[in-house]
Protein backbone atom coordinates (compact mmCIF):
# COMPACT_ATOMS: atom_id res chain seq x y z
CA UNK A 1 0.00 0.00 0.00
CA UNK A 2 2.82 2.41 0.95
CA UNK A 3 4.60 1.65 -2.30
CA UNK A 4 1.44 2.34 -4.26
CA UNK A 5 0.99 5.70 -2.53
CA UNK A 6 4.62 6.59 -3.16
CA UNK A 7 4.34 5.61 -6.82
CA UNK A 8 1.17 7.65 -7.18
CA UNK A 9 2.85 10.71 -5.66
CA UNK A 10 5.87 10.30 -7.93
CA UNK A 11 3.65 9.95 -10.99
CA UNK A 12 1.59 12.98 -9.97
CA UNK A 13 4.76 14.99 -9.42
CA UNK A 14 6.09 13.91 -12.80
CA UNK A 15 2.87 14.87 -14.55
CA UNK A 16 2.81 18.27 -12.84
CA UNK A 17 6.46 18.85 -13.71
CA UNK A 18 5.87 17.91 -17.34
CA UNK A 19 2.79 20.17 -17.50
CA UNK A 20 4.72 23.09 -16.01
CA UNK A 21 7.58 22.59 -18.47
CA UNK A 22 5.17 22.39 -21.40
CA UNK A 23 3.38 25.56 -20.27
CA UNK A 24 6.71 27.38 -20.01
CA UNK A 25 7.93 26.28 -23.44
CA UNK A 26 4.62 26.87 -25.23
CA UNK A 27 3.38 30.07 -23.61
CA UNK A 28 5.67 31.86 -21.17
CA UNK A 29 8.90 31.44 -23.15
CA UNK A 30 7.61 32.86 -26.47
CA UNK A 31 6.14 35.80 -24.54
CA UNK A 32 9.26 36.69 -22.55
CA UNK A 33 11.64 36.26 -25.50
CA UNK A 34 9.92 39.20 -27.22
CA UNK A 35 8.72 41.15 -24.17
CA UNK A 36 7.59 44.63 -25.25
CA UNK A 37 8.87 44.23 -28.81
CA UNK A 38 6.89 44.48 -32.02
CA UNK A 39 7.09 41.80 -34.70
CA UNK A 40 9.08 44.20 -36.89
CA UNK A 41 11.60 44.73 -34.09
CA UNK A 42 12.07 41.02 -33.48
CA UNK A 43 12.86 40.23 -37.12
CA UNK A 44 14.90 43.29 -38.14
CA UNK A 45 18.67 42.79 -38.44
CA UNK A 46 20.59 44.69 -35.78
CA UNK A 47 24.31 45.47 -35.30
CA UNK A 48 26.24 42.55 -33.86
CA UNK A 49 23.86 39.84 -35.10
CA UNK A 50 26.65 38.48 -37.27
CA UNK A 51 28.87 37.75 -34.25
CA UNK A 52 26.73 34.74 -33.28
CA UNK A 53 25.86 33.20 -36.62
CA UNK A 54 23.99 30.11 -35.43
CA UNK A 55 22.25 30.98 -32.16
CA UNK A 56 20.22 28.47 -30.22
CA UNK A 57 18.38 31.27 -28.45
CA UNK A 58 17.44 34.81 -29.46
CA UNK A 59 15.53 37.31 -27.37
CA UNK A 60 14.51 40.79 -28.53
CA UNK A 61 12.89 43.01 -25.93
CA UNK A 62 11.91 46.66 -26.13
CA UNK A 63 10.55 49.56 -24.12
CA UNK A 64 9.60 53.14 -24.96
CA UNK A 65 11.30 55.88 -22.95
CA UNK A 66 9.86 59.40 -22.96
CA UNK A 67 13.19 61.19 -23.26
CA UNK A 68 15.64 62.06 -26.06
CA UNK A 69 18.12 59.43 -27.21
CA UNK A 70 21.14 61.17 -25.70
CA UNK A 71 19.52 61.15 -22.26
CA UNK A 72 18.97 57.40 -22.45
CA UNK A 73 22.51 56.85 -23.70
CA UNK A 74 23.95 58.58 -20.64
CA UNK A 75 22.38 55.94 -18.41
CA UNK A 76 23.18 53.06 -20.72
CA UNK A 77 26.85 53.79 -21.33
CA UNK A 78 27.72 53.69 -17.62
CA UNK A 79 26.38 50.17 -16.94
CA UNK A 80 28.58 47.59 -15.27
CA UNK A 81 29.86 46.43 -11.91
CA UNK A 82 32.06 49.11 -10.37
CA UNK A 83 30.40 51.64 -12.68
CA UNK A 84 26.72 52.60 -12.68
CA UNK A 85 25.41 49.10 -11.95
CA UNK A 86 22.67 47.40 -13.96
CA UNK A 87 19.52 49.11 -12.60
CA UNK A 88 18.00 45.72 -11.85
CA UNK A 89 17.52 43.72 -8.65
CA UNK A 90 20.82 44.50 -6.93
CA UNK A 91 19.97 42.37 -3.89
CA UNK A 92 19.55 39.27 -6.07
CA UNK A 93 22.83 39.89 -7.91
CA UNK A 94 24.60 40.45 -4.63
CA UNK A 95 23.37 37.14 -3.24
CA UNK A 96 25.92 35.51 -5.56
CA UNK A 97 28.67 38.01 -4.76
CA UNK A 98 28.38 40.36 -7.73
CA UNK A 99 28.74 43.50 -5.56
CA UNK A 100 26.39 45.60 -7.71
CA UNK A 101 25.30 49.06 -6.59
CA UNK A 102 23.03 50.71 -9.15
CA UNK A 103 23.18 54.49 -9.19
CA UNK A 104 20.38 57.00 -9.58
CA UNK A 105 22.73 59.58 -11.06
CA UNK A 106 24.66 60.17 -14.26
CA UNK A 107 28.34 59.57 -13.43
CA UNK A 108 30.58 61.77 -15.62
CA UNK A 109 33.62 59.52 -15.02
CA UNK A 110 31.82 56.59 -16.68
CA UNK A 111 30.42 58.29 -19.77
CA UNK A 112 33.09 56.90 -22.09
CA UNK A 113 33.43 53.39 -23.48
CA UNK A 114 35.53 52.04 -26.33
CA UNK A 115 35.69 48.79 -28.26
CA UNK A 116 37.73 46.34 -26.19
CA UNK A 117 36.69 47.77 -22.82
CA UNK A 118 35.28 45.41 -20.22
CA UNK A 119 31.82 45.63 -18.71
CA UNK A 120 32.00 43.43 -15.62
CA UNK A 121 29.18 41.43 -14.08
CA UNK A 122 31.03 41.14 -10.79
CA UNK A 123 34.46 41.66 -9.21
CA UNK A 124 37.63 40.89 -11.15
CA UNK A 125 37.80 37.22 -12.12
CA UNK A 126 34.09 36.90 -12.82
CA UNK A 127 32.90 36.39 -16.39
CA UNK A 128 32.45 39.73 -18.05
CA UNK A 129 31.46 41.29 -21.35
CA UNK A 130 33.84 42.97 -23.77
CA UNK A 131 32.61 45.90 -25.85
CA UNK A 132 32.50 44.40 -29.36
CA UNK A 133 30.71 47.24 -31.12
CA UNK A 134 30.01 50.86 -30.28
CA UNK A 135 28.26 53.70 -32.05
CA UNK A 136 28.15 56.52 -29.53
CA UNK A 137 24.61 57.55 -28.77
CA UNK A 138 22.78 54.54 -30.18
CA UNK A 139 24.58 51.15 -30.31
CA UNK A 140 26.36 49.16 -27.60
CA UNK A 141 27.22 45.54 -28.44
CA UNK A 142 28.69 43.36 -25.69
CA UNK A 143 30.41 39.99 -26.17
CA UNK A 144 30.54 37.36 -23.40
CA UNK A 145 34.17 37.02 -22.34
CA UNK A 146 36.39 35.65 -19.58
CA UNK A 147 39.79 36.41 -18.04
CA UNK A 148 42.83 35.51 -20.11
CA UNK A 149 43.48 31.79 -20.04
CA UNK A 150 39.87 30.95 -19.25
CA UNK A 151 37.02 30.12 -21.58
CA UNK A 152 33.78 32.09 -21.66
CA UNK A 153 30.85 29.90 -20.58
CA UNK A 154 28.94 30.56 -23.80
CA UNK A 155 29.07 32.28 -27.19
CA UNK A 156 26.85 35.28 -26.62
CA UNK A 157 26.13 38.86 -27.61
CA UNK A 158 24.11 41.39 -25.64
CA UNK A 159 23.04 44.35 -27.76
CA UNK A 160 21.52 47.66 -26.67
CA UNK A 161 20.06 49.67 -29.54
CA UNK A 162 18.49 53.12 -29.24
CA UNK A 163 15.98 54.16 -31.88
CA UNK A 164 14.71 57.74 -31.93
CA UNK A 165 10.95 57.67 -32.54
CA UNK A 166 10.30 61.36 -31.76
CA UNK A 167 12.04 64.47 -30.43
CA UNK A 168 11.58 63.29 -26.85
CA UNK A 169 10.87 59.58 -27.36
CA UNK A 170 13.33 56.72 -27.57
CA UNK A 171 12.83 53.06 -28.23
CA UNK A 172 15.32 50.91 -26.28
CA UNK A 173 15.75 47.54 -27.99
CA UNK A 174 17.77 44.85 -26.23
CA UNK A 175 18.78 41.69 -28.10
CA UNK A 176 20.53 38.64 -26.70
CA UNK A 177 21.91 35.89 -28.96
CA UNK A 178 23.36 32.68 -27.53
CA UNK A 179 24.99 29.66 -29.16
CA UNK A 180 25.85 26.46 -27.31
CA UNK A 181 26.17 22.75 -27.92
CA UNK A 182 22.60 21.39 -27.92
CA UNK A 183 23.17 18.74 -25.25
CA UNK A 184 20.43 17.90 -22.77
CA UNK A 185 22.45 19.51 -20.00
CA UNK A 186 23.00 22.72 -21.95
CA UNK A 187 19.36 22.96 -22.97
CA UNK A 188 18.26 22.52 -19.35
CA UNK A 189 20.86 25.01 -18.14
CA UNK A 190 20.40 27.80 -20.67
CA UNK A 191 16.82 27.40 -21.88
CA UNK A 192 15.01 26.23 -18.76
CA UNK A 193 17.09 27.83 -15.98
CA UNK A 194 19.08 30.83 -17.28
CA UNK A 195 16.56 32.23 -19.80
CA UNK A 196 13.76 33.03 -17.32
CA UNK A 197 16.23 34.43 -14.77
CA UNK A 198 17.82 36.59 -17.46
CA UNK A 199 14.37 37.85 -18.46
CA UNK A 200 13.44 38.79 -14.89
CA UNK A 201 16.68 40.74 -14.47
CA UNK A 202 16.71 42.29 -17.94
CA UNK A 203 13.15 43.62 -17.94
CA UNK A 204 13.84 45.19 -14.53
CA UNK A 205 17.00 46.74 -16.00
CA UNK A 206 15.09 48.17 -18.94
CA UNK A 207 12.42 49.60 -16.66
CA UNK A 208 15.18 50.90 -14.40
CA UNK A 209 16.75 52.83 -17.28
CA UNK A 210 13.33 54.16 -18.32
CA UNK A 211 12.42 55.30 -14.82
CA UNK A 212 15.76 57.01 -14.22
CA UNK A 213 15.86 58.75 -17.59
CA UNK A 214 12.28 59.99 -17.34
CA UNK A 215 12.74 61.17 -13.74
CA UNK A 216 15.87 63.10 -14.73
CA UNK A 217 13.96 64.65 -17.62
CA UNK A 218 11.12 65.74 -15.33
CA UNK A 219 13.57 67.19 -12.83
CA UNK A 220 15.36 69.12 -15.55
CA UNK A 221 18.73 67.45 -15.22
Buried (B, 14 or more C-beta within 10 A) or exposed (E): EEEEEEEEEEEEEEEEEEEEEEEBEEEBBEEBBBBBBEEEBBEBEBBBBEBBEEBBBBBBBBBEBBBBBEBBBBBBBBBBBBBBBBBBBBEBBEEEEBBBBBBEEBBEEBEEBEEEEBBBBBEEEBBBBBBBBBEEBBBBBBBBBBEEEEEBEBBBBBBBBBBBEEEBBBBBBBBBBBBBEEEEEBBEBBBEEBBBEBBBBBBBBBBBBBBBBBEBBEEEE
